[in-house]
Amino acid sequence: MKLDSKIFDSIRVKPDKDRVEQGRHPVCEHSGCQRPGTHKAPKGRDMEGQYFHFCVDHVREYNKSYNYFSGMHDDDVRTYQKDSLTGHRPTWKMGVNKQAADGPDGYDPRENMRSNASRRASEARRPRQRKLLALEKRSLDVLNLPQTARGDEIKARYKELVKLNHPDANGGDRSCEDRLREIIQAYQVLKKSGFC
């Protein structure tokens, strides 16, 4: 028989389940048990990260009788549980370390933060100006308005210029028609852009 044949490579033998379990897991640590220790159980307080290996039946038995606080007095248990709320880290009451929080020479960082917050609140926030497009700039120039002009100012200037350049106001003079057309187009551009 050749060892590199296609037939030899395709043969698979189903391994014995118990033999595989014993090979992957240590033997149950309960006295007299030879089954695989597939389940871990903690060894106890002050031995974090260390585990016993038990089979299913013995880990159930161990868990029924396990007590993390065995051997501790009631006051010690209460103290441990209270400290566990903060992750066993030290804490202080609010305002206890006020003198320690104040820096050298009477500098109080909280006072500095308060003053900065009040200064920012008192400053009037300017609305952010968007950049004008070339067509919008040209339209404002046609209406003889600054680039900061908005809303009612644009409408008022538009009405004023239309009244001045309208043929009815000029006694039928058609020389102002081109200027009137420019004013109307400029106003339409600004209106579409949301300026008024």
Residue, then its C-alpha position, 0 to 999 in steps of 0.5 A: m500500500k502506498l502512503d501517498s495515495k488518494i484513498f489512504d488520505s480520505i480514510r477517517v476513523k472516528p475517535d473514541k469520545d472518552r479517550v479524546e475527552q481525557g486527552r484534552h482535560p485533566v482528570c477530575e480532582h475529586s478523590g476516587c473519580q477518574r472521569p475528565g475534569t471538564h469544569k473549572a471551580p474557583k479554589g476560594r478567596d485569596m486564590e483568584g485565578q486558581y481553579f479545581h477541575f471537576c467532572v459535571d457531578h462533582v462540580r455541582e456538588y462543590n458549587k452547592s457547598y461553596n462560600y466565598f466568605s467562609g471564615m470571615h466575620d459578618d462585619d468583614v463581609r459587610t465591609y468587603q461588600k461595601d468596598s466592592l461598590t467602588g471596585h475596592r478603591p479609596t473614595w472621599k466625601m464631596g468637599v473634604n479635600k477642598q484645601a488640597a484642590d486649591g492650588p498654590d497661592g490661593y488659585d482655585p481651578r473651579e473658580n477659573m472654570r466658573s469665570n470661563a463659563s460665565r464669560r462664554a455665556s455672556e458673549a453674544r454668539r455671532p451667527r456663522q457667515r457662509k461664503l458667498l458664491a460669485l453670482e451672489k456677490r455680483s447680485l449684491d453689488v447690483l443692488n448696491l448692498p454689503q455682503t452682510a446684507r440679509g432678508d428685509e434689507i435686501k427686500a427694501r433695496y429691491k423695492e426701492l430700485v424697482k420703483l426708481n427704474h420702472p418705466d412707469a416711474n420714468g414716464g415710459d423711458r425704455s433706457c432703464e429697462d436693462r438696469l431693471r432686468e439686472i435688478i430683478q435677476a439679482y433679486q431672484v438669485l438672492k431669493k433662490s439662495g435663501f438670503c430673503 
